[in-house]
Amino acid sequence: MANGTITSTVSVKTKNENLINLNLKEAGLNKYSVPGFILSWLIFAVVLALVPTSEGLTAEGRASLAVMGWVTTIWLTSALPLSISGLGIPILLMLTGAMPTIPEAFGGFTQNVTYLILGCFVLAAVMQTTGLDRRISLGIVSKVKPKVGSVLKGLMGAHLITAILVPATNARGAVFLPIVSGLNNLFDKEGEGARARKAMTMVGIGFASLASGIILLHSHMSNVIITQTINQAVGENIITWDTWAWMNWPLLGILVILYFWVNWVLKTKNIEVPGGMDEVKRQKDALGKMSFTEWVVLVAFSLAIIMWATEKIHGLSMAVISLGVIMLLFIPGLTNLSWKKVQSNTIWGTWLLLCGSLSLVSAFGKTGVDTWLASYLVGIAPAWGWIGVTLFICIVVQFLRLGIVSNVAAVTLFAPIVAAMAPMLDLNTVAFTMAVLNVDSYAFILPISVTACLIAYGTEEFSFMEFVKVGAPLTLMVILYMVFVMLPWYAFCGYPIWVPMN
């Protein structure tokens, strides 16, 4: 009887374990999700119960720190979908007393820039629904010469255009995945063909997805968080859509570095494309002619961009413009757009993550935990002048964020801390914050450091170490570019890093 009971208990336990594993697999989670979920709450409880308050760390600050510990563990272990973690942040901020009221805790959901991004996400979904994003990408790539070097130029050019239309890095990676896969099928899996496949996958899906998105404010979620952090730190909205574009357009130079570096390391520039560009042209021709709806969408998005850039003239906020353009697209009879299809293509989860992230950034500032954490980093920063300090902090931040796959998550954690460090180091808040955090959009040290590169890695066209060989030195080049090219440019724009802001 006892043996039967033991056998029955073991059987039930095994059945439960199998059910958990099956549920994890079907939900798209991994083996670290359950222990990560448990660990996140343990860290949350330990911080709340054991971390002492002080003059620099208030009870509200400690609560914000506990929420940060919880969500960081969630992000590191993929214990929850990113969208759910975005919703969880303001809820925990309320329950812990860090931000006790709904308007405070959910402040990230009510900001102007939040609805700019929501509008952009819906417009991106419209692009995907009509196939306009893919049409533009294929149209650009099909114009280049049948050599790998030229194809890489075409892919990067297509990414720059698509970044205007599809304001989400992961979505752009998804757009280019079938295009790059089609190109890869033209090459052998050995010799020159293998090198060509590696180059096009790394650049076409991973590197260019991120590098193209940093130029315009709406093209990359991290840009939004950096902007909001800077404006909050200085107490006024000094970074707008046009300001961001003007201050960051020289980052186009990194695409040039990226092009020459990848071709040099993998020796791919002059490799011929077997059979020319027939596959790309075939995919392009399969789309047929542009429909009237596609033309309307293209004109509407162009109108939105013009109005974003001229906000100071007409006075309409970017959010009003974005949502207004969407309303125009759904005037009855104007287009054949189906809202059911559009909403299914809208990346609501990323938007929820962004809103929750902005709420956490706001909580850091209001509770003073950003200053408290920044003081510790300032303590280890060497007295090497603004050049040495910026180089040091950029490198330290990149190593600290290695395990975080989401670029938005990484920037959320470090943005308020970096902004608070600037005055402590007697550096300009705008220039220092933008330089250090912009590097994170080129976090190419590991293929798991950003989601777009993880998508590229998932194609199995290159190994982990092959990516590190190309990506890690590239990240170092970006850091040097930020310090020796972008910081002087920011000084020209009126924000010299060596002049602290009052």
N, C-alpha and C positions, 0 to 999 in steps of 0.2 A: 504493500500500500504506500509506504514511504517512497519507494523507488518510483512508483507511478506518479506521485505528487511532484517529485523533483523533475521527472521527465516532462510532465505537463507544464511546470513553471518555466523550464528551459525552452520548451516549444513556444510558449506565449511570448517569452522575451525575444526569441529569434524572430518570431512573426512581427513583433512590434518594431524591431530594428530594421527588418526588411521593408516594412511599411514606411518608416522614416526615410530610409535611403531612396525608396521609390518616389516619395513625395518631394524630396530634395531634387532628384533628377528631373522630375516633371516640372518643377518650379524654376529650373535653371540655376539652382544653387549648388554649392560644392560641399565637400566633407568638413570644411572649416566653419560652415555657417552656424551649425548648432553650438559647438563650443565657443565660437566667436560671439554668438548672441548671449550666452551665459556669462562669458567674460566681460562683455560690455556693461552688463548690469552690476557685476561685482566691482568693476572699476568705478562706476557711477556711485555706488554705495560707499566705497572706501574713501573716495574724494570728499563726499558730503560728510562722512562721519569722522574722518581722521585728519584731514588737512586743516591745520589751525588758521584762524583768521589773524590778521595783523593790520597795521596801519596801511600797508599797501594792498592787502587783500581783504575786502569786506566779505560779509556773509553772502551778499548777492553775487560778488565776484567769484567766490568759491562755488556757488551754484552754477554759474556760467562755465566754470572750469570743469565741473562734473559732467555737464552736458557735452562739452567738447571731448572729454575722455570717452564718453559713451558713443558719440557719433564717429569719432576717429576709429575706435575699435570696430564699429559696424562697417565702416568703409574699408578698413584693412582686411577684414575677413569675409566681406560680402555677405554678412549675416542677414541683411534686409535689402530689398530693392531700394535703389537710391531715392526714388520718389517717396517711399514710406519713411525713410530717414529724414527727408526734407520736411515732411509733416510732423515727425516726431520731435524735431528741434523746438519749435515754438510751444508745443504741448508741455514738454519737460521744463522749458524756461518759465512757464506759468506755474506748474506744480511745485517747482523748487523755490519760487519767489524771486528768481533772478529778474524776471519781467512779469510782474504779477497780473497785469490786465491784458485782455485780448488785443486791444489796439497796439500795445507795446510789443507783446510776444509775437504777434503776426505782422509786425511792421514791415517785414520783407515782402509781404504779399500786397502791399498797398502803395509802393513807391512808383514814381513815374517810369523809371527805367524798367521796372518789372513788367509793365504793360507794353512798353516798347518791345521787349523780348517776346511776350505772348503774341503780339501782333506779328512779329517776324516769324515765329514758329508756325502760325496759321498760314502766313504767306508762303513759307517753305513747303507746307503740306499741300497748298494749292499748286505749287510748282511740281511737286512729286506726283500729284493726282493727274495733272495734265501731261506729264512727261517732259515739261519744258527744261527742267534742270539737266536731264540726261541728253536732251537734244543739243543744248548749248555746249555741254562737255564734249560730246562726240563731234560736234561741228568744229570745235577748235582743234582737237587732237587729229582729226582727219586731214587737216591742212598742212601738216608737217612732213618733212622728208622721211623716207623709210630707213632711218638709222636710230639706234637706241637713244643717242644723245638728243636728237631732235624730238623723239617721242617724249622724253623726260621734260623738255622745254614745253611741249604741248600740254602735257599733264599738269605742269605747274601753272601755265597760263589759264588752263581750264579751271583749276582750283581757285585762282584769283577771281575769276568772273563768278564762279559758283558761290564763293564766299559772300559775295554781295547778295545773292539770291537765297542761299540756304544758310541761315545763321546758326549752324550747329555743327561742330567738328565731327561728331560721330555720324551724323546724317550725311555729311559730305563723304566720309569714308565709305558709307553704305552705297552712295550713288556711284562711286568710282570702283567699288569692288567688282561688279560684273564687267565693267569696261576693261580694267586691268587684267582680269581673268581671261577675257577674250584675247587680249594682246599676248598674254603669257602662253596661250595655247598654240601660238604661231612658232614658238621656240622649242628646241630640244631641252631635255632636262639634264643635259651634261655639257661640259665645256663652255663655250661662249654663250650658248642658249641658257644655261643655268645661271650664269652671271647676269645676263639680261633680265631674267625673271626676277632675281633678287632685287636688282636696282629698281625695276618698275613697281614691284610690290612695296618695297620700303618707301619709295618716294610717292608713288601714285595713290596709295591708300593711307600711309602713315605720316611721313614727314610733311608733305605738302598740305595735308588737311589742316595741320596746326599752324604751319608757317604762313599760310595764306589768310588765316582768320584774324590775325592780330592787327592788321592795318586799320580796319573799320570797327567802331565800337560795337555795333550790333552783330558782328560776324562770329564772335566767340564769347562764351559766357564768362570766362575769366576776366575779359576786358570790363564787363559790367561790374563785377565785384571790386576790381581794382579802382575803377572810377568812383564807385559809391564810397569806398574806403577813404580815398583821398579827399573827396568832397566833405565827408563827415569829419575827417581829421582837421581840415583847415577851416571848417565852419561856413563854407559857401560853395556854390556849384560852379567851380572854376573849370572843371573838365566837362565839356559838352561833346556832342557828336562830331562837330567840325573841329573842335580843339584836339580831340583824340586823333583824328585823321591827320591833322597838320603835324602833330608832335611825333607820330609814329610811322609816317610814310617811308623814312629812310631805312626801316627794317626790311624793305624790299631787297636791300643788299644781301641779306642773309640767304635769300633764295638763290642768288648768284653763287655764294659760297657753297650752298647745299649742292647745286648743280655740278660744280667743278670737283668738289670733294667726293661725291658718290661715284662720279665717272672715273676719277683717279684711283680710288681704292679698289673698285670692282672692275676697272679697265673695260668700260662698256661703251664709251662715246661713239666709236666708229663701227660697232657691230651692226650688220645689216639685218633688217627685218625680213624674214623669209616670206616671199610672196608679196612684198610691199605692204600697203596698209589696207588690203582688201577686207580684212575682218572688221576693222573699225568702220569703213565705208559701208559694209553690208549692214552693220547694226544701225548706222545713221539712216540709210535708205529705207530700212524696215519701219522707221518712224513715220515716213510719208511727209506730206507738206504740213506746215504750221496751220493749225485751226484758228478760227476767229477768236475763240476763247483764249488760246495761248497768246495771241497778239494783245488782247485786252489785259491779261495778267502781266505781260511784259511792260506795257505802257503804265499800268497802275503801280508796279514796283518802281519803275523809273521815276514816277511822280513822287512817290514816298521818299526816295533817296534825295531828290532835289529839295524837298521840303524839310527833311532832316538837316541838310547842310545849310539851310537858310533860316533856321529857327529864330535867330536873333533879329531877323527882319520882320517876319510875320507874327512872331510871339506864340505860335501854337506849339504845345509840348509834343515831344516825339511819340508819346503814348497815344495822344489824340489823333495824330497823323496816321499811325499804324492801324489803329482800330477803325478809323474813318475810311481808310483805303479798303479794308476788308468789307466794310458795309457796302461800299460802292460795287465791289465784285459780285455781291449777291443781290443786286437790284433785279427783280423778276424779269426774266427774258433777255437780260444782257449777256449772260454766259450760260453754259450748260453744266456748271459746277454743282455737284451734289454735296451737301453739307455732311451727309453720313460718311462719304468717302474721305472728305477733307479732315473731319475730326478723327477718323481712324488713322490717318497719317500724321496727325499732330503729336509732337513729342511732349505730351503733358507731364510725363515723369521727370524729364529734365527741367521743365519749368518749375515743378514743385520742389526739386532739389535746389534750384537757384533761389527761390523765395525763402526756403528754410535757411539756406546759407547766408543770405543777406540779413535774416533775423538774428543769426548767431553773431555775425560781424557787428551788428548794432548793439547786441548785448555785451560784447567784449568792450566796446567803447563806453557804454553808459555805466557799466559796473566797475570799470577801471582794471579789468583783468589783463587787457592788452598791455597797459603800461607796466603792470607787475611782471608779466612774462618777458616783456622787452628788456626790462632792467637786467635780467639774468643773461640774455644774449649779449647785451652791451658790455657786461662784465668780462666776457671772454673775447670780445673784439679787440684786436691789436691796435696800437696807436701808430698806424702806418699812413695816416693821411687819408683823404677821401678816396683815392684810387685803391689803396691797399685794403681799406675797410670794406669798400663795395665789393671788390673781388672776393674777399674772405666770406662775407655774408652770403653772396650769391652761391658760392660753393657749398657752404654749410647748409643752406636751405635746400639745395638740390639733394644732398645726402640724406637729410632728415625726411624728405618726402618720397624716398625711393619705393616704399611699400604701398603707396597710395595710387591706385590706378586712375582715379578720376582727377582730371586737371582742375575742375571746379572745386572739388573737395580740398585739394592741396592748397589752392589759392585762398579758399575760405579760412583755413586754419592759420595761414601765415600772414594774410593781408593786414589785419589789425595790429599784429605784433610788429611787423616791419614798419608800418606807418608810425607806430609809437616810438620805435627806435630812433627815427630820424632826428627829432629835436634833442634826444639824449646824446647823440653823436655829433651834435652841432652841424647837421646836414639838412639840405632842403627836402622837405617832406614830399613834394611832388616828384622831383627828379629821382630821389633815392627809392621811393616806393615803386614808382613805375619801372625803374631799371631792374630792381631785384625781382619783382614779381613777373615782369614780362618774360624773364628767362624761363619761367615755368611752362610757357607755351612751346618751349623747345626742349622739354625734358625727355631727351632721347637716350639716356644712359642705359636703360633696360627696356626690352620690348613690352614689359608689363607696366611701365611707368605712366602711360597714357592710353586711353581706350582705343584710339584710332590705330596706334602702333600694335596694340594687342589684337585688333581685327586683322591687321596685316600679318602678324605672327601666326595667327590661326590658319592661314592659307598653307602653312608648312613649306613655303618656298625658300626659307632661310632658317638657319639654326639660331639658338639663343646667343651664342658667342659671335656669330657672324654679324648679328645686329649690334652687339656691344662694340665690335671693332669699328663699325661705321658710325654709330650713334653717339657713343661716349665722347670721342674727340670733337664731334660736331657740337655737342652741348658746351664743351670748353671753349670752342671758337665763338659761340654765341655770347658767352659770358664776357670774353675779351672785346667782342664787338659792342656790347652794351656799354662797357666802361670807356672804351677809347673812341667810339664813334657816336653812340647815342647820348651819352652824358654831355659832351660838348654841344651836341645839337639841342638838347634840352636847355642848355645855358643860353644858346642863341634864341630860343623860344621864350626866354624870360625867367627860366628856373635853373640858375646855376647851382649845382649840388653843394658847392662850398659856401653858399650863402643861406644860413638857416632862415626859415619863415617865422615871422612873429605870430 
